[in-house]
Amino acid sequence: MLIVPLVLIVLKEILEQGQAYKRIDEMERKADYLLQEINHKDIDEADIVEKSRQLQDEIYNHRKMDSTIPNCIYDQVRKRREPNHA
């Protein structure tokens, strides 16, 4: 019975991290699209500025509402991704 709250917390965290991943993926897609638009010669500068501002707002909101990753998990993932990490 005592393990039920722990399981619920873990499941909630897994769901939140999945949602965060989807938000990051969507923001990355929007950033790539924005970069493609900038490379066109017939761009509307005001439109690009507005879309850039919207993307910055999305990034800010994501960082504000994103759940934190426990240090023990972050350190393990970081060690695998950055082998030369001190």
Legacy VTK file of the C-alpha trace (Angstrom):
# vtk DataFile Version 3.0
C-alpha trace
ASCII
DATASET POLYDATA
POINTS 86 float
0.000 0.000 0.000
2.864 2.363 0.738
4.259 1.941 -2.761
1.088 3.235 -4.477
1.927 6.954 -3.977
5.442 6.364 -5.314
4.097 4.587 -8.390
1.630 7.421 -9.001
4.386 10.020 -8.709
6.594 8.110 -11.126
3.758 7.678 -13.640
2.875 11.360 -13.399
6.513 12.302 -13.997
6.745 9.989 -17.001
3.637 11.572 -18.525
4.928 15.098 -17.873
8.289 14.301 -19.430
6.522 12.861 -22.480
4.504 16.053 -22.865
7.665 18.133 -22.463
9.343 16.090 -25.185
6.414 16.731 -27.535
6.559 20.488 -26.821
10.287 20.573 -27.490
9.837 18.609 -30.709
7.135 21.041 -31.864
9.274 24.080 -31.022
12.202 22.569 -32.907
9.972 22.012 -35.934
8.788 25.629 -35.781
12.361 26.902 -35.455
13.447 24.862 -38.498
10.508 26.183 -40.496
11.327 29.742 -39.430
14.931 29.300 -40.583
13.693 28.059 -43.952
11.460 31.112 -44.266
14.364 33.437 -43.494
16.360 31.949 -46.387
13.701 32.984 -48.925
14.396 36.214 -50.738
10.796 37.411 -50.627
10.359 37.369 -46.853
8.297 39.819 -44.883
10.587 41.077 -42.129
7.717 42.022 -39.825
6.237 38.529 -40.190
9.578 36.904 -39.357
10.013 39.150 -36.323
6.505 38.278 -35.100
7.026 34.529 -35.600
10.391 34.737 -33.836
8.759 36.510 -30.908
6.049 33.846 -30.731
8.672 31.097 -30.719
10.594 32.855 -27.953
7.376 33.087 -25.946
6.772 29.358 -26.429
10.312 28.584 -25.269
9.843 30.777 -22.195
6.496 29.193 -21.331
7.934 25.718 -21.797
10.809 26.457 -19.452
8.450 28.007 -16.920
6.011 25.087 -16.827
8.399 22.216 -17.500
8.794 19.763 -14.667
12.294 19.443 -13.315
14.265 16.282 -13.766
15.687 14.839 -10.558
19.467 15.340 -10.349
20.203 11.623 -10.117
18.455 10.985 -13.461
19.897 14.115 -15.089
23.444 13.158 -14.085
23.056 9.637 -15.505
21.713 10.886 -18.824
24.358 13.600 -19.006
27.156 11.080 -18.417
25.917 8.951 -21.309
25.553 11.923 -23.668
28.748 13.709 -22.628
31.438 11.057 -22.145
34.089 13.689 -21.359
31.960 15.302 -18.653
33.971 15.981 -15.523
LINES 1 87
86 0 1 2 3 4 5 6 7 8 9 10 11 12 13 14 15 16 17 18 19 20 21 22 23 24 25 26 27 28 29 30 31 32 33 34 35 36 37 38 39 40 41 42 43 44 45 46 47 48 49 50 51 52 53 54 55 56 57 58 59 60 61 62 63 64 65 66 67 68 69 70 71 72 73 74 75 76 77 78 79 80 81 82 83 84 85
